[in-house]
Amino acid sequence: MSEDVRRDPREEPWEPGELWSYKEIAAHIGVQPATVRSYRKLGHLPPPDAVRDGRPYWRQETVRRWVANRPGRRRGRRT
């Protein structure tokens, strides 16, 4: 009988550039890192995909999905 052991993906090793910090997320959406931190405190940012040395990191795909679904951030403006 084999046991299905699931590892926490937040503890998996990652490649450089695969996960983004506040700084990379801020650059991606055009705001300051402090703004991204406030989004997290307010619950507007998804949970981090990894935490290393107390610092949160998100997968690029997580950030892109979040950006695509952010309320009030629609492409193209009506005139």
N, CA, C and O atoms as CSV, one atom per row, in Angstrom:
chain,resi,resn,atom,element,x,y,z
A,1,MET,N,N,0.846,-1.175,0.000
A,1,MET,CA,C,0.000,0.000,0.000
A,1,MET,C,C,0.892,1.239,0.000
A,1,MET,O,O,1.725,1.414,0.889
A,2,SER,N,N,0.713,2.082,-0.989
A,2,SER,CA,C,1.540,3.283,-1.043
A,2,SER,C,C,0.762,4.464,-0.483
A,2,SER,O,O,-0.456,4.566,-0.623
A,3,GLU,N,N,1.493,5.323,0.136
A,3,GLU,CA,C,0.887,6.502,0.751
A,3,GLU,C,C,1.073,7.701,-0.174
A,3,GLU,O,O,2.176,7.949,-0.661
A,4,ASP,N,N,0.005,8.436,-0.412
A,4,ASP,CA,C,0.067,9.627,-1.252
A,4,ASP,C,C,0.517,10.800,-0.388
A,4,ASP,O,O,-0.266,11.348,0.389
A,5,VAL,N,N,1.771,11.173,-0.529
A,5,VAL,CA,C,2.320,12.270,0.259
A,5,VAL,C,C,2.347,13.506,-0.621
A,5,VAL,O,O,3.025,13.535,-1.648
A,6,ARG,N,N,1.614,14.516,-0.218
A,6,ARG,CA,C,1.583,15.766,-0.980
A,6,ARG,C,C,2.457,16.796,-0.277
A,6,ARG,O,O,2.315,17.062,0.917
A,7,ARG,N,N,3.348,17.355,-1.049
A,7,ARG,CA,C,4.236,18.370,-0.500
A,7,ARG,C,C,3.621,19.742,-0.684
A,7,ARG,O,O,2.923,20.009,-1.663
A,8,ASP,N,N,3.891,20.582,0.255
A,8,ASP,CA,C,3.418,21.960,0.177
A,8,ASP,C,C,4.196,22.660,-0.942
A,8,ASP,O,O,5.422,22.743,-0.867
A,9,PRO,N,N,3.505,23.170,-1.989
A,9,PRO,CA,C,4.224,23.817,-3.089
A,9,PRO,C,C,4.993,25.050,-2.655
A,9,PRO,O,O,5.919,25.476,-3.345
A,10,ARG,N,N,4.625,25.625,-1.526
A,10,ARG,CA,C,5.348,26.797,-1.034
A,10,ARG,C,C,6.738,26.435,-0.544
A,10,ARG,O,O,7.577,27.317,-0.356
A,11,GLU,N,N,6.995,25.149,-0.333
A,11,GLU,CA,C,8.306,24.719,0.137
A,11,GLU,C,C,9.170,24.174,-0.996
A,11,GLU,O,O,10.320,23.796,-0.775
A,12,GLU,N,N,8.619,24.132,-2.209
A,12,GLU,CA,C,9.360,23.623,-3.355
A,12,GLU,C,C,10.424,24.635,-3.784
A,12,GLU,O,O,10.228,25.843,-3.650
A,13,PRO,N,N,11.549,24.138,-4.298
A,13,PRO,CA,C,12.541,25.075,-4.844
A,13,PRO,C,C,11.990,25.731,-6.106
A,13,PRO,O,O,11.112,25.173,-6.763
A,14,TRP,N,N,12.490,26.888,-6.438
A,14,TRP,CA,C,12.028,27.561,-7.648
A,14,TRP,C,C,13.214,28.114,-8.417
A,14,TRP,O,O,14.303,28.309,-7.878
A,15,GLU,N,N,12.967,28.355,-9.676
A,15,GLU,CA,C,13.982,28.928,-10.546
A,15,GLU,C,C,13.990,30.448,-10.385
A,15,GLU,O,O,12.946,31.043,-10.117
A,16,PRO,N,N,15.147,31.079,-10.543
A,16,PRO,CA,C,15.189,32.541,-10.476
A,16,PRO,C,C,14.238,33.146,-11.508
A,16,PRO,O,O,14.190,32.701,-12.655
A,17,GLY,N,N,13.496,34.148,-11.099
A,17,GLY,CA,C,12.556,34.810,-11.989
A,17,GLY,C,C,11.191,34.157,-12.045
A,17,GLY,O,O,10.242,34.749,-12.560
A,18,GLU,N,N,11.075,32.931,-11.516
A,18,GLU,CA,C,9.796,32.220,-11.549
A,18,GLU,C,C,8.792,32.842,-10.582
A,18,GLU,O,O,7.602,32.930,-10.884
A,19,LEU,N,N,9.276,33.269,-9.427
A,19,LEU,CA,C,8.409,33.880,-8.420
A,19,LEU,C,C,8.718,35.366,-8.309
A,19,LEU,O,O,9.863,35.795,-8.455
A,20,TRP,N,N,7.681,36.132,-8.051
A,20,TRP,CA,C,7.816,37.581,-7.940
A,20,TRP,C,C,7.610,38.051,-6.513
A,20,TRP,O,O,6.762,37.538,-5.782
A,21,SER,N,N,8.406,39.040,-6.137
A,21,SER,CA,C,8.260,39.709,-4.844
A,21,SER,C,C,7.359,40.930,-5.037
A,21,SER,O,O,6.836,41.164,-6.127
A,22,TYR,N,N,7.187,41.696,-3.971
A,22,TYR,CA,C,6.427,42.940,-4.076
A,22,TYR,C,C,6.996,43.833,-5.190
A,22,TYR,O,O,6.251,44.474,-5.931
A,23,LYS,N,N,8.319,43.859,-5.290
A,23,LYS,CA,C,8.982,44.731,-6.261
A,23,LYS,C,C,8.603,44.371,-7.699
A,23,LYS,O,O,8.279,45.258,-8.489
A,24,GLU,N,N,8.638,43.091,-8.044
A,24,GLU,CA,C,8.305,42.669,-9.407
A,24,GLU,C,C,6.817,42.869,-9.717
A,24,GLU,O,O,6.448,43.256,-10.826
A,25,ILE,N,N,5.976,42.601,-8.723
A,25,ILE,CA,C,4.537,42.812,-8.920
A,25,ILE,C,C,4.269,44.297,-9.158
A,25,ILE,O,O,3.505,44.660,-10.052
A,26,ALA,N,N,4.900,45.147,-8.355
A,26,ALA,CA,C,4.717,46.592,-8.495
A,26,ALA,C,C,5.141,47.064,-9.886
A,26,ALA,O,O,4.435,47.851,-10.516
A,27,ALA,N,N,6.283,46.587,-10.362
A,27,ALA,CA,C,6.747,46.973,-11.698
A,27,ALA,C,C,5.766,46.501,-12.765
A,27,ALA,O,O,5.524,47.206,-13.745
A,28,HIS,N,N,5.212,45.332,-12.580
A,28,HIS,CA,C,4.275,44.760,-13.559
A,28,HIS,C,C,2.989,45.579,-13.673
A,28,HIS,O,O,2.441,45.723,-14.766
A,29,ILE,N,N,2.508,46.112,-12.556
A,29,ILE,CA,C,1.234,46.848,-12.597
A,29,ILE,C,C,1.415,48.369,-12.528
A,29,ILE,O,O,0.433,49.111,-12.539
A,30,GLY,N,N,2.662,48.829,-12.456
A,30,GLY,CA,C,2.923,50.265,-12.510
A,30,GLY,C,C,2.630,51.034,-11.244
A,30,GLY,O,O,2.148,52.166,-11.295
A,31,VAL,N,N,2.922,50.418,-10.092
A,31,VAL,CA,C,2.751,51.096,-8.805
A,31,VAL,C,C,4.016,50.904,-7.974
A,31,VAL,O,O,4.946,50.218,-8.399
A,32,GLN,N,N,4.047,51.503,-6.809
A,32,GLN,CA,C,5.172,51.342,-5.891
A,32,GLN,C,C,5.018,50.046,-5.084
A,32,GLN,O,O,3.893,49.604,-4.852
A,33,PRO,N,N,6.127,49.430,-4.652
A,33,PRO,CA,C,6.030,48.224,-3.821
A,33,PRO,C,C,5.175,48.421,-2.569
A,33,PRO,O,O,4.492,47.492,-2.140
A,34,ALA,N,N,5.202,49.607,-1.984
A,34,ALA,CA,C,4.383,49.866,-0.792
A,34,ALA,C,C,2.895,49.731,-1.108
A,34,ALA,O,O,2.111,49.325,-0.251
A,35,THR,N,N,2.512,50.069,-2.326
A,35,THR,CA,C,1.112,49.929,-2.730
A,35,THR,C,C,0.724,48.459,-2.774
A,35,THR,O,O,-0.365,48.084,-2.338
A,36,VAL,N,N,1.616,47.630,-3.302
A,36,VAL,CA,C,1.342,46.189,-3.365
A,36,VAL,C,C,1.246,45.620,-1.950
A,36,VAL,O,O,0.392,44.776,-1.677
A,37,ARG,N,N,2.113,46.075,-1.056
A,37,ARG,CA,C,2.037,45.631,0.346
A,37,ARG,C,C,0.679,45.993,0.949
A,37,ARG,O,O,0.075,45.199,1.670
A,38,SER,N,N,0.212,47.201,0.643
A,38,SER,CA,C,-1.089,47.607,1.186
A,38,SER,C,C,-2.208,46.767,0.585
A,38,SER,O,O,-3.176,46.457,1.279
A,39,TYR,N,N,-2.099,46.389,-0.692
A,39,TYR,CA,C,-3.091,45.494,-1.293
A,39,TYR,C,C,-3.158,44.187,-0.505
A,39,TYR,O,O,-4.241,43.659,-0.249
A,40,ARG,N,N,-1.993,43.677,-0.125
A,40,ARG,CA,C,-1.975,42.415,0.628
A,40,ARG,C,C,-2.625,42.603,2.000
A,40,ARG,O,O,-3.441,41.782,2.421
A,41,LYS,N,N,-2.267,43.674,2.688
A,41,LYS,CA,C,-2.845,43.928,4.015
A,41,LYS,C,C,-4.356,44.075,3.962
A,41,LYS,O,O,-5.062,43.681,4.890
A,42,LEU,N,N,-4.848,44.647,2.866
A,42,LEU,CA,C,-6.290,44.847,2.697
A,42,LEU,C,C,-7.002,43.608,2.147
A,42,LEU,O,O,-8.226,43.594,2.015
A,43,GLY,N,N,-6.229,42.577,1.830
A,43,GLY,CA,C,-6.822,41.346,1.308
A,43,GLY,C,C,-7.124,41.385,-0.176
A,43,GLY,O,O,-7.900,40.566,-0.669
A,44,HIS,N,N,-6.521,42.329,-0.902
A,44,HIS,CA,C,-6.762,42.454,-2.337
A,44,HIS,C,C,-5.792,41.633,-3.180
A,44,HIS,O,O,-5.991,41.501,-4.388
A,45,LEU,N,N,-4.768,41.092,-2.579
A,45,LEU,CA,C,-3.763,40.299,-3.283
A,45,LEU,C,C,-3.990,38.833,-2.940
A,45,LEU,O,O,-4.336,38.527,-1.798
A,46,PRO,N,N,-3.808,37.916,-3.887
A,46,PRO,CA,C,-3.979,36.499,-3.541
A,46,PRO,C,C,-2.922,36.062,-2.527
A,46,PRO,O,O,-1.891,36.719,-2.383
A,47,PRO,N,N,-3.169,34.966,-1.832
A,47,PRO,CA,C,-2.163,34.470,-0.892
A,47,PRO,C,C,-0.862,34.167,-1.629
A,47,PRO,O,O,-0.893,33.768,-2.793
A,48,PRO,N,N,0.278,34.351,-0.969
A,48,PRO,CA,C,1.550,34.063,-1.637
A,48,PRO,C,C,1.675,32.578,-1.965
A,48,PRO,O,O,1.139,31.719,-1.265
A,49,ASP,N,N,2.395,32.303,-3.044
A,49,ASP,CA,C,2.661,30.923,-3.437
A,49,ASP,C,C,3.833,30.340,-2.662
A,49,ASP,O,O,3.969,29.121,-2.551
A,50,ALA,N,N,4.673,31.210,-2.129
A,50,ALA,CA,C,5.829,30.764,-1.357
A,50,ALA,C,C,6.190,31.844,-0.349
A,50,ALA,O,O,5.945,33.030,-0.568
A,51,VAL,N,N,6.773,31.410,0.754
A,51,VAL,CA,C,7.307,32.334,1.747
A,51,VAL,C,C,8.689,31.816,2.107
A,51,VAL,O,O,8.843,30.687,2.572
A,52,ARG,N,N,9.674,32.643,1.888
A,52,ARG,CA,C,11.050,32.280,2.218
A,52,ARG,C,C,11.642,33.372,3.091
A,52,ARG,O,O,11.566,34.556,2.762
A,53,ASP,N,N,12.223,32.970,4.190
A,53,ASP,CA,C,12.824,33.924,5.126
A,53,ASP,C,C,11.838,35.026,5.503
A,53,ASP,O,O,12.218,36.185,5.670
A,54,GLY,N,N,10.566,34.647,5.637
A,54,GLY,CA,C,9.536,35.592,6.033
A,54,GLY,C,C,9.039,36.505,4.923
A,54,GLY,O,O,8.189,37.363,5.160
A,55,ARG,N,N,9.559,36.327,3.719
A,55,ARG,CA,C,9.158,37.179,2.590
A,55,ARG,C,C,8.212,36.418,1.665
A,55,ARG,O,O,8.491,35.276,1.300
A,56,PRO,N,N,7.088,37.046,1.281
A,56,PRO,CA,C,6.137,36.378,0.389
A,56,PRO,C,C,6.555,36.497,-1.077
A,56,PRO,O,O,7.142,37.495,-1.494
A,57,TYR,N,N,6.239,35.460,-1.842
A,57,TYR,CA,C,6.499,35.443,-3.284
A,57,TYR,C,C,5.296,34.840,-3.993
A,57,TYR,O,O,4.609,33.974,-3.452
A,58,TRP,N,N,5.052,35.311,-5.211
A,58,TRP,CA,C,3.933,34.827,-6.016
A,58,TRP,C,C,4.450,34.334,-7.356
A,58,TRP,O,O,5.382,34.906,-7.920
A,59,ARG,N,N,3.840,33.268,-7.861
A,59,ARG,CA,C,4.164,32.796,-9.202
A,59,ARG,C,C,3.669,33.835,-10.209
A,59,ARG,O,O,2.658,34.502,-9.988
A,60,GLN,N,N,4.398,33.958,-11.310
A,60,GLN,CA,C,3.996,34.913,-12.347
A,60,GLN,C,C,2.569,34.646,-12.804
A,60,GLN,O,O,1.797,35.583,-13.004
A,61,GLU,N,N,2.218,33.393,-12.968
A,61,GLU,CA,C,0.861,33.053,-13.427
A,61,GLU,C,C,-0.198,33.493,-12.417
A,61,GLU,O,O,-1.289,33.907,-12.807
A,62,THR,N,N,0.113,33.408,-11.129
A,62,THR,CA,C,-0.819,33.861,-10.089
A,62,THR,C,C,-1.049,35.362,-10.212
A,62,THR,O,O,-2.183,35.835,-10.135
A,63,VAL,N,N,0.041,36.109,-10.403
A,63,VAL,CA,C,-0.060,37.566,-10.516
A,63,VAL,C,C,-0.828,37.949,-11.777
A,63,VAL,O,O,-1.694,38.823,-11.739
A,64,ARG,N,N,-0.516,37.303,-12.878
A,64,ARG,CA,C,-1.199,37.637,-14.139
A,64,ARG,C,C,-2.699,37.342,-14.059
A,64,ARG,O,O,-3.512,38.109,-14.574
A,65,ARG,N,N,-3.059,36.244,-13.421
A,65,ARG,CA,C,-4.475,35.907,-13.247
A,65,ARG,C,C,-5.160,36.957,-12.365
A,65,ARG,O,O,-6.272,37.397,-12.656
A,66,TRP,N,N,-4.481,37.348,-11.286
A,66,TRP,CA,C,-5.021,38.367,-10.382
A,66,TRP,C,C,-5.214,39.693,-11.125
A,66,TRP,O,O,-6.257,40.333,-10.991
A,67,VAL,N,N,-4.215,40.101,-11.902
A,67,VAL,CA,C,-4.309,41.353,-12.651
A,67,VAL,C,C,-5.482,41.296,-13.627
A,67,VAL,O,O,-6.230,42.266,-13.754
A,68,ALA,N,N,-5.647,40.180,-14.309
A,68,ALA,CA,C,-6.729,40.041,-15.291
A,68,ALA,C,C,-8.107,40.122,-14.647
A,68,ALA,O,O,-9.077,40.513,-15.297
A,69,ASN,N,N,-8.194,39.754,-13.376
A,69,ASN,CA,C,-9.488,39.717,-12.692
A,69,ASN,C,C,-9.705,40.855,-11.703
A,69,ASN,O,O,-10.709,40.870,-10.991
A,70,ARG,N,N,-8.777,41.810,-11.649
A,70,ARG,CA,C,-8.928,42.925,-10.711
A,70,ARG,C,C,-10.125,43.774,-11.095
A,70,ARG,O,O,-10.260,44.147,-12.260
A,71,PRO,N,N,-10.994,44.088,-10.152
A,71,PRO,CA,C,-12.132,44.957,-10.475
A,71,PRO,C,C,-11.663,46.367,-10.816
A,71,PRO,O,O,-10.709,46.876,-10.228
A,72,GLY,N,N,-12.342,46.985,-11.766
A,72,GLY,CA,C,-12.020,48.358,-12.126
A,72,GLY,C,C,-10.811,48.515,-13.011
A,72,GLY,O,O,-10.385,49.637,-13.281
A,73,ARG,N,N,-10.251,47.419,-13.468
A,73,ARG,CA,C,-9.058,47.469,-14.315
A,73,ARG,C,C,-9.378,46.884,-15.684
A,73,ARG,O,O,-8.847,45.839,-16.062
A,74,ARG,N,N,-10.240,47.556,-16.417
A,74,ARG,CA,C,-10.656,47.048,-17.725
A,74,ARG,C,C,-9.797,47.657,-18.813
A,74,ARG,O,O,-9.337,48.793,-18.700
A,75,ARG,N,N,-9.590,46.895,-19.856
A,75,ARG,CA,C,-8.802,47.388,-20.986
A,75,ARG,C,C,-9.655,48.302,-21.840
A,75,ARG,O,O,-10.837,48.045,-22.067
A,76,GLY,N,N,-9.042,49.362,-22.304
A,76,GLY,CA,C,-9.751,50.282,-23.180
A,76,GLY,C,C,-10.729,51.148,-22.406
A,76,GLY,O,O,-11.499,50.644,-21.588
A,77,ARG,N,N,-10.702,52.398,-22.651
A,77,ARG,CA,C,-11.610,53.320,-21.965
A,77,ARG,C,C,-12.683,53.778,-22.923
A,77,ARG,O,O,-12.446,53.951,-24.118
A,78,ARG,N,N,-13.844,53.968,-22.386
A,78,ARG,CA,C,-14.925,54.537,-23.186
A,78,ARG,C,C,-14.799,56.045,-23.165
A,78,ARG,O,O,-14.447,56.633,-22.142
A,79,THR,N,N,-15.080,56.659,-24.274
A,79,THR,CA,C,-15.001,58.124,-24.335
A,79,THR,C,C,-16.368,58.722,-24.521
A,79,THR,O,O,-16.503,59.943,-24.595
